[in-house]
């Protein structure tokens, strides 16, 4: 049965999956949350944060992410403002699924900080306004999830750059694999494929090999021949047409590659399997 997640305002996250509220003041006394993660987005003033004895200042656009059990407090000389998102541990684990770099860093250190760029902060401020003016709890919950996702990406990009690059490479590799398998990249060679993604070629190739066990060139070739084999069995298209459809410019080259892979020519493969 699918779990229905809940959202509430002005209430401890113990009683809801995501809890959001705006804070304005000069002090938050030292405390720790046993059962939920906390995300603090500074929206005004200059705040002094102290987490597990380590102090640092934050201003508008700075984000502090805390794991359960992390002792922290906030103080400021004048009036400061932040937006607080508390997420029940079970819900947070679901949202962070697949982002192991963030999860591991939080587990090791207890907290993470990141400064949002202008567009990220602007987008999140718009989201906060929508949350506060939300027409329903489910709407506010969905927008809050979006804010958390943007912060995860910012953390991987800025606070964990190496892991962020790997996460990006993995995302683009999975996209390329899906397109290779459905034939939408049949007109491209491996070099053109990884050049079309905004990630370094070495990172793309390394991550592609980690996921598939093959480099992009070999995977593309095998996928083309596999699609050709299925077309030979399921259509009456000529070998020439099939060779073009799966991305070969030369039918003779296609026949040579097919025979090397399957031990017979496309014509013979089709005839033998039709008889069977």
N, C-alpha and C positions, 0 to 999 in steps of 0.2 A: 504494500500500500504506500502510495507516495506521501511523503511527509509534507504537511502544510506549514510553511514558515510564517512567523508573526512579526509584526512591527508595532512598536508603541513609542510614545513620547512621554517625557517627564516621569519616567519610571525606571527603576533599576533593571538592567538587562537580564537579571535572574528570571524575570517573568516574561521575557520576550526574546526573540532571536536577534533583532536589531533594535537598538534604542538610540535616538538622536536628540540632542538638545543644544541650544546656544548657551554659552556662559559669558558673563561679564562681571568682572570684579578685580580684586587685588591679591587674592590668596586662595589656594586650594591646599588644605592641610595634607601632610604626608599620609599616604594610605596605599593599599594594594588590593587588587581584585583577584579573588581566588578562582572565579568561574567564567571570566570573560576577557576577551581582548579589547583594547581601547585604542582608538585613533583620535588624536587631538590635532586639529587644523587651526593654526593661529590665524585670526582674521583681523586683529587690531591691537595696537600697542606693542610693547616689547615685554615678553614674558621670560622669566628665568625658570627653566625646568631643571629639576634634580631627580635623576633616576638612579637608584642603587648607589647613591653617594656621588654620582657624576653630574656636574652642572653645566648647562649651556643655555644660551639665550635664543629666542626665536621671535620672528616678526611675521607680518602677513605673508602667507604662502609657504611657511615652514610647517612640516608635518612630523609628528611624533607618533610612532606605532609601538604599543606596549603589549607584551605577552602576559598571560595570567601569572600572578604572583610577584610581578615587578613593582617594588616600592617606589613611589614617586610623589612629588609635590610641585606646586607652581606658585610663584610669587612675582609681583611687579611693583615698581615704585608708584606708578599711577594706576589707571584703570586699563586692564587688558581684556581682550576678547578672544575666545576660541570656539570652534564648533566641535562637539564631542560625539563620536560614534562608538557605541559599545556593542560588541558582537559576541553573543554566546559562543563558547568554545566549539560546540558541535557544528554550529552554522559557519563559523570562521574556517574550520577544517574543510568544509565543503567548498567554500568560496576560494580557498587557497590551493585546492587540488590541482596538481600539475605544476605548481610554482614552488618547487622544492627549495630553490635558492633562498627565497624569502622565508619559508618555513624553517629551514635549518639555521639561518642567521638569527631569527627571532628566538629560536630555542637555545642557541649558544649564548647570545648576548642579553636577551631579555627585552631589548628594544631596538628600534631602528629609526633614523631620522632622514628626511629628504626635503630639499627645497624645490617646490614646484616652479616650472617656468611660467611666464605670463599667460600663455594660452591654456595651460593645465589649470592654473589657479582660477582664471576667468571662467573656464568651463565648470569647475567644481563649485564656484560661487553661484553660478546659475542653477546648478543642481540643488544646492542647499536651499535656495529660494523656493524651488519646486517642492522640496521635501516639506518645508515649513508651511507652504500653501497647498499641500497635497489634498486632493479631494477624497482620498480614501487611504486606509493603512496599506493596502496592497500596492497602490501607486507609489507611496512614499518608500515602501520597502524596495521596490524595483529600482528607484532612483538612487537609494542608498547603496544598493549593490553596485551600481554603475560607478559611484564615487570611489568605493573600495577598489574596484578593478583598475581605475585610473591611477590610484595611489600605488597599487601593486606594480603596475607597469613603470611608474616613475621610480620606484625603489630599485627595481631590477636594472633600469636604464642608468641611474645616477649613483645609487649607493652600492650596487653590486654589478658594475659594468661588465665584468667578464661573464658572469652568469646571465646577465641581461642579453648579451650578444648570443649566448648559446640558446637561450629561450627563443629569441627572435629567429635564429637559424633553424631551430626545430620547427617553429611554426611555418616558416616558408618552405622547408623541406616537405612537411606533411601536405602542404598545399600543392607542391610540385608533383609529389607521388600520386595524389588523387587525380590530377590532371593528366599525368602520363598514363595512368591506368584507364581513364575514360577516353583516351585518344585525342583530347583537345590540344595536346602539345606535339602531335605527330609530325607537324611541319617544321619542328625546331630540333637542332642538335643539342647535345648536353651543354655545350658552352653557352649557347644562346639562352638556355633555360636558366642557368644560375646567374647569368648576367642581368636577367630581368628582375631579380629580387634585390632589395636594398640591404644586402648583407655581404660581408667579404666572401670572395670565392673560396678561400681556404676554409673558412668557418662553415660555409654551406656544404662543401664536399665532405668535410670531416663529419658533420652531423648527419648528412645523408647516408654515409657509410655506416655510421653507428646505428641508425634506424633500420636500414635495409640489409646490411651486410655486403653491399655492393656499391661501387662508385656510380655516379649518375649516368655515365656513358654506357656501362654494361647493363644497368637496370633499364635504361631506355631501349636498348637493343633487344633485350629479352622480352620486354613488354610488347614491342612492335611485333615480334615473331609469334608471341602467344596470341595476340589479337588476330594476326594473319591466319594462324592455325584454326581458330574458331570460325573465322569468316569462310575458310575453305569448306568447313563442315556444315555451316548453317546457311550459306547463300549459294547462289549459282553464278556469282560474279567471276569474271575471268581472273586469272593469275595476275595479269597486267593491271587490272583495276584494283585488285586487292593490294598489290605492291604499292601503288600510289596512295591508296586510302590509309595505309598504316605508316606512310611517311618515307618511302624509298623513291628516290629520283630515277633509279635505274632498275628495271625488272631483272636484268641479268645479275646484278649485285644482290637483289632480294633472293633470287633462286639460290645463289651461292651461299648466302648466310643461312637460309632456311635448311639447306642440305647439311651444312656444317652442324647446325643445332639439332636437327631431328633425324639425320641419316638418310633422308630421302628427299626428292624434289617435291615442290608443292603439288604438281600434277599427280605424282605417284602417291603422295600422302592422301590426297582427296579420293583417288580411285580405290586404294586399298581399304580405306575406312568406309566408303560407300558400300563395298562388297560385304564388309563385316556387318 
